[in-house]
Amino acid sequence: MNLSNLFSLENKVAVVTGGSQGLGFGMAKALVEAGAKIVIVNRREVEGKLAEREIRENGGECLAISANVTHKADVEKIVSKTIEYYHSIDILVNCAGIIIRKPVLQFEEEEWDRIIDINLKGTFLCCQEFGRIMVGQKRGKIINIASTGALMALELRGPYCASKAGVSQLTKVLALEWAPYNVNVNAIAPGAMVTPLTRELLKEDSEQYEKHLRKIPLGRFGIPDDLGGIVVFLASSASNYITGQTIFVDGGYTIW
């Protein structure tokens, strides 16, 4: 067994939604380092182009596409542009998502709709459209991004937890339906991660910061690099006999 070949993504084409910053960009860079050609999907064109430029300046192949994953026509555009540019699709990472923190009694209906639309509907639409290609070619890897909130109740994050539980369950159903076509569907559930978006929030609420930190056995918050190994593993042939799983990358938070 050649382990370097087992984990290699040489000549594979990977699409990462929400891939211009934070966890998405961290995973995109890891996939590139493993040999993949990348498509970064982001709503804001400027951010996507900046991410594209960084990857290209470091020797990777990258295409940025501006799209809204909650719109079916946009998702169809992502698929068609990817095939037009790279002539293939092998891997999909669904990382586009949002979170709003507040007590359930204070949530507006529009906020619920926005969270469910992006986190769950967007994941569904992308899985559906990319799944058509993968089922047709009888191969593919889909990696959805769930959360520890898919399993555990997280205070002030009711709609977010509901959406991520939906992502985890959708992952199981798709894995079951598409197993006969050699399409693996799994999910990664990150714990608390420090990104440019969360860093300020953690600083603002030092009490919550310390409270959450005490519950992490490894004694620290995660960083985007902590997801690099697992996303490459799930995207590679090393994980060919794994499907329908939600893998927690949380420093042991869900042990309790």
Secondary structure, 3 states (H helix, E strand, C coil): CCHHHHCCCCCCEEEEECCCCHHHHHHHHHHHHCCCEEEEEECCHHHHHHHHHHHHHCCCCEEEEECCCCCHHHHHHHHHHHHHHHCCCCEEEECCCCCCCCCHHHCCHHHHHHHHHHHHHHHHHHHHHHHHHHHHHCCEEEEEECCHHHCCCCCCCHHHHHHHHHHHHHHHHHHHHHHHHCEEEEEEEECCECCHHHHHHHHHCHHHHHHHHCCCCCCCCECHHHHHHHHHHHHCHHHCCCCCCEEEECCCHHHC
